[in-house]
Amino acid sequence: MAIREIVFDTETTGLSPNAGDRIVEIGCVEMLNHIPTGNTFHVYLNPERDMPEAAFAVHGLSSAFLADKPVFAAVAERFLDFVADGRLVAHNASFDMGFVNAELARLGHAPIGEERVVDTLVIARRKHPFAPNSLDALCQRYGIDNSRRTRHGALLDAEILAEVYMELLGGRQADLGLAAANGPTRTTSGGAVVSLTLKRGAPLPPRLTPADMAAHAAFVATLGGSVVWSAYVEADEPGEAVG
């Protein structure tokens, strides 16, 4: 059964929904089995209040820009339809979920439960204790390009977080289950973990005995001079290049 997750981020007018701060931008990226599908949800919102200078300095969304944008009530059903029953993934998820559930509460909707939420900050702190685990720090550690992130933006941050999330889960891509699960690795200068392929110091001895090879050669001789196998036999003779 496919695992559906929604990696998301919000931008707000401040730090506390209980103090009257509101969401001004939501960005979501859909993932199936930890791989982005290309489906996204993105909207700017009119917070129905002023924009503090400190918040504007973070995301650059002014009151004038947001004046003609929809209020949360106008997009709530679209947002909930996109999320559906998927697992929600966010960095410092308690912050974003606090704002989302505060907006839902204003409309009489039930809150989204903590059991549906994955916090990548918690995962990062467990995986990299005593190291910086901001989104920018994780991008640097895993070699993820965040050069477009000159300011915070909900959709861009969700897209970057989806890449970080894959790395936090082990950096696995779709591989049909053929990748070695516990093979040797090395860590690059950027902090990425790369799988290594071991090579034998000497080739294994052949399993065919001289008698087996003679019997096979005798069988091939019965097939006639035009048999395709002869081309492989000739190419494998000493001094010949193998195609």
C-alpha positions in Angstrom: 0.0 0.0 0.0 1.4 3.4 -1.0 2.4 5.8 1.8 1.0 9.3 1.0 2.7 12.2 2.7 2.3 16.0 2.5 5.5 17.9 3.1 4.4 21.4 3.9 5.4 24.8 5.3 3.6 28.0 6.3 4.6 31.7 6.5 2.9 33.8 9.2 2.5 37.3 10.6 4.4 36.3 13.8 5.2 33.5 16.2 1.9 32.9 18.1 -1.5 32.1 16.8 -2.8 32.6 20.4 -1.6 36.2 20.2 -3.6 36.9 17.0 -0.9 36.0 14.4 -2.2 34.4 11.2 -1.0 32.3 8.2 -0.1 34.3 5.1 1.2 31.5 2.9 0.9 27.7 2.7 3.0 25.4 0.4 2.5 21.7 0.1 4.3 18.9 -1.8 2.8 15.5 -2.2 5.0 12.4 -1.8 4.1 8.7 -2.4 6.4 6.2 -0.8 8.8 9.1 0.0 9.1 10.2 -3.6 7.6 13.6 -4.7 4.8 13.1 -7.2 4.9 16.7 -8.7 1.5 17.5 -7.2 1.6 20.7 -5.1 -0.7 23.1 -3.3 0.2 26.7 -2.9 -1.7 29.8 -1.8 -1.1 33.3 -0.4 -3.6 34.4 2.2 -5.0 37.7 3.4 -4.4 37.6 7.2 -7.0 40.2 7.9 -4.5 42.2 10.0 -1.3 44.2 9.6 2.1 42.7 8.7 4.7 43.4 11.5 8.1 44.5 10.2 9.9 41.5 11.8 7.7 39.1 9.9 8.0 41.0 6.6 11.8 40.8 7.0 11.6 37.0 7.0 9.3 36.3 4.1 8.9 39.7 2.3 5.1 39.4 2.1 3.6 42.9 2.6 0.1 43.9 3.6 -0.3 45.5 0.2 0.7 42.3 -1.7 -1.7 40.2 0.5 -4.7 42.7 0.4 -6.4 41.0 -2.6 -5.6 37.4 -1.6 -8.2 35.0 -0.3 -8.8 34.6 3.4 -8.1 31.2 4.9 -11.9 30.4 5.1 -12.1 30.6 1.3 -9.4 28.0 0.7 -9.8 25.8 3.8 -11.8 23.0 2.0 -9.3 23.0 -0.9 -6.4 22.6 1.6 -8.2 19.8 3.5 -9.1 18.0 0.2 -5.4 18.2 -0.9 -4.2 16.9 2.5 -7.0 14.3 2.7 -5.8 11.5 5.0 -2.1 11.9 4.2 0.6 12.1 6.8 1.8 15.7 7.3 5.6 16.4 7.3 7.0 19.7 8.5 10.2 21.1 10.0 9.5 22.2 13.6 6.0 20.8 13.0 4.5 22.1 16.3 4.9 25.7 14.9 3.1 25.0 11.6 0.5 22.7 13.0 -0.3 25.2 15.8 -1.2 27.8 13.1 -3.1 25.3 10.9 -5.2 24.0 13.7 -5.8 27.6 15.0 -7.1 28.5 11.5 -9.3 25.3 11.4 -10.7 26.0 14.9 -11.9 29.5 13.8 -14.0 27.7 11.2 -15.3 25.0 13.5 -13.2 22.2 12.0 -11.7 19.5 14.1 -7.9 19.8 14.6 -5.4 17.5 12.8 -4.1 15.1 15.3 -0.4 14.8 16.3 -0.5 11.1 15.3 -0.6 12.2 11.6 2.4 14.6 11.9 6.1 13.9 11.2 8.6 16.5 12.5 11.8 16.5 10.5 13.5 18.6 13.1 13.0 15.8 15.7 14.4 13.3 13.2 17.4 15.5 12.4 18.2 16.0 16.1 18.2 12.3 16.7 20.3 11.6 13.6 22.7 14.5 14.1 22.8 15.4 17.8 24.9 18.4 18.9 24.9 19.7 15.2 22.9 22.6 13.7 19.7 21.2 12.2 18.0 24.2 10.6 16.8 23.7 7.1 19.7 25.6 5.7 22.2 23.6 7.8 20.6 20.3 6.6 20.9 21.5 3.0 24.6 22.1 3.5 25.1 18.7 5.2 23.4 16.8 2.4 24.6 18.8 -0.5 21.1 20.1 -1.4 21.0 23.4 -3.5 19.1 26.0 -1.5 20.6 29.0 -3.4 17.1 30.2 -4.3 16.2 30.5 -0.7 17.1 34.2 -0.2 13.9 34.6 1.9 11.5 32.2 3.4 8.8 31.0 1.0 6.3 28.3 1.9 6.3 26.3 -1.4 10.0 26.6 -2.0 10.8 25.6 1.6 8.4 22.6 1.3 10.2 21.5 -1.9 13.6 21.8 -0.2 12.3 20.0 2.9 11.0 17.1 0.7 14.6 16.6 -0.5 16.0 16.9 3.1 13.3 14.4 4.3 14.4 11.8 1.7 18.0 12.2 3.0 17.0 11.9 6.6 15.2 8.7 5.7 18.5 7.3 4.2 18.8 9.1 0.9 17.0 6.3 -0.9 15.5 6.7 -4.4 13.2 4.4 -6.2 15.4 1.3 -6.8 12.9 -1.6 -7.2 14.2 -2.9 -3.9 17.5 -4.0 -5.5 19.8 -1.6 -3.6 21.9 -3.1 -0.8 20.3 -2.2 2.5 23.4 -2.4 4.7 26.4 -2.1 2.4 29.5 -0.1 3.2 29.3 3.7 2.9 31.5 6.8 3.0 30.6 10.4 3.9 31.3 13.2 1.4 32.7 16.6 2.3 29.1 17.9 2.1 27.9 15.3 4.6 26.1 13.1 2.1 26.3 9.3 2.8 27.3 7.4 -0.4 27.1 3.7 -0.9 30.3 1.9 -1.9 30.7 -1.1 -4.2 33.2 -3.6 -3.1 35.6 -5.3 -5.6 37.2 -8.6 -5.1 41.0 -8.7 -4.8 41.1 -11.8 -7.1 38.4 -13.3 -9.2 36.6 -16.4 -8.0 37.9 -19.7 -9.5 35.7 -21.1 -12.3 33.1 -23.6 -11.3 33.5 -25.5 -14.6 35.9 -28.4 -14.6 38.1 -29.1 -17.7 35.8 -32.0 -18.4 32.8 -29.8 -18.4 34.4 -27.3 -20.8 35.5 -30.1 -23.2 32.0 -31.6 -23.2 30.5 -28.2 -24.0 33.0 -27.6 -26.8 32.1 -31.0 -28.3 28.4 -30.1 -28.1 29.0 -26.7 -29.8 30.9 -28.5 -32.6 27.8 -30.5 -33.5 25.8 -27.3 -34.2 27.7 -26.4 -37.3 30.2 -23.6 -38.2 27.6 -20.8 -38.4 26.3 -21.2 -34.9 26.3 -17.8 -33.0 28.1 -19.3 -30.0 31.3 -19.6 -32.1 31.6 -15.8 -32.2 31.7 -15.6 -28.4 34.2 -18.5 -28.2 36.5 -16.7 -30.8 36.2 -13.4 -29.0 37.2 -15.0 -25.7 40.4 -16.5 -27.0 43.7 -15.1 -25.7 44.7 -12.0 -27.5 41.2 -11.2 -28.7 39.1 -8.3 -27.4 35.8 -9.2 -25.8 33.0 -7.2 -27.3 
